[in-house]
Amino acid sequence: MNHEDRLNEIVNLVRRVRHDANNPITAALGHVQLLLDEPAAQDPEVKECLVIVESELRRLIEIMRQLNEVRAEPHG
């Protein structure tokens, strides 16, 4: 396997990982947002934890977006 083939293989792996990770991350974010509307989320400690989880999930979504931009550049 030459360098270009290996690079394309890595890019394809990154895209598959991004695609496979995106769905559960998005689902988890939706659940956290629903929980934030629940009465129990009015407890300051609970709300703080949920806001942190929401923030970290949004961060993961941004990382996944950046992975979508990974491309194999032509050599030469």
Secondary structure by P-SEA (a helix, b strand, c coil): ccaaaaaaaaaaaaaaaaaaaaaaaaaaaaaaaaaaaccccccaaaaaaaaaaaaaaaaaaaaaaaaaaccccccc
